[in-house]
Amino acid sequence: MPSRNFLQYLLISAKGVAMGAADVVPGVSGGTIAFISGIYEELIETIHKLDLGFFRLWRKGGFRNAWGAYNLSFLLALFSGVIISILSLAKLIGWLLKNHPVLVWAFFFGLVLASIVFVGKQIAKWNLNTIVAIVLAAAFALFITLAKPVGSPDSIWFLFIAGFIAIIAMILPGISGAFILLLLGAYAPVMETLAQLSDGIGSGNWSMAGKALLRIGVFALGAITGLKVFSRTLNWMFKHYKNITLAVLTGFMIGALNKIWPWKEVLQYRTNHNGEQVPFIEKSVLPTTYDGDPQLIWALLFCVIGFLTIFVLERISVNKKDS
């Protein structure tokens, strides 16, 4: 595993902040941020290698040796950034999406467009297999964005399944874990459970807090299971079929563009955990048929800023590798 200094770990935490910010937005994947910032394969491999052998190595060679062997400083720095971001930026991003949706989605659209170019450039050999992989992955991702969200089951085991599936999407470039939760009908219940936990602790209602904590625990268990299982698959694919894997990831991002198209027509609303009416089912429309100010010039500007952001991150990553 690479040896890093404090500033390098600080940079990894900053990348975690960007991943966390992306993961709370339905339509943007934290995995995309990890990929374009140059830490994706290390993240997958580190998670894949994480097992109970850590404790055996700890007993045999000491905690410091085990910690270094399992690259846990990397995971600590990264996920500290992710957690800090989710806790601190979620409200800001929610406010921006509510008050400036066209500009925010335009920025993300440019970001994902550049990510497609970036990941596509990593494909070493173009042939029929890679083209088919891109087309099939794009079609699958597009189908997901067009799918009608299902209802919200009350079973606690549904939260385990939702956590298992959502975490897979969160580390897979091009597919948003938050959007998968929305499709499964679990986004609102998870947000409501978090709100109940906060309210229960704040009011001293430990019965409410305990029930909420149990549900969050089941969701987290599903997420941990999904992360471990899928990281093994991804790690194997990158080692044996890297070209096809990159093609699939590129296709996922192409198909996901429909979800983050800035101009939408709301077909159906839902009530969130604050009792507010928010968009539930939408369809993409042209700026000329958008019901409201399309802000076309500003949207194009923010799209370009998002596009250029990826290339700045790519240049920083390249410079770090060369130094």
Secondary structure, 3 states (H helix, E strand, C coil): CCCCCHHHHHHHHHHHHHHHHHHCCCCCCHHHHHHHCCCHHHHHHHHHHCCCHHHHHHHHHCHHHHHHHCCHHHHHHHHHHHHHHHHHHHHHHHHHHHHCHHHHHHHHHHHHHHHHHHHHHCCCCCCHHHHHHHHHHHHHHHHHHHCCCCCCCCCHHHHHHHHHHHHHHHHCCCCCHHHHHHHHCCHHHHHHHHHHHHHHHHHCCHHHHHHHHHHHHHHHHHHHHHHHHHHHHHHHHHHHCHHHHHHHHHHHHHHHCCCCCCCEEEEEEEECCCCCEEEEEEEECCHHHCCCCCCHHHHHHHHHHHHHHHHHHHHHHHHHHHC
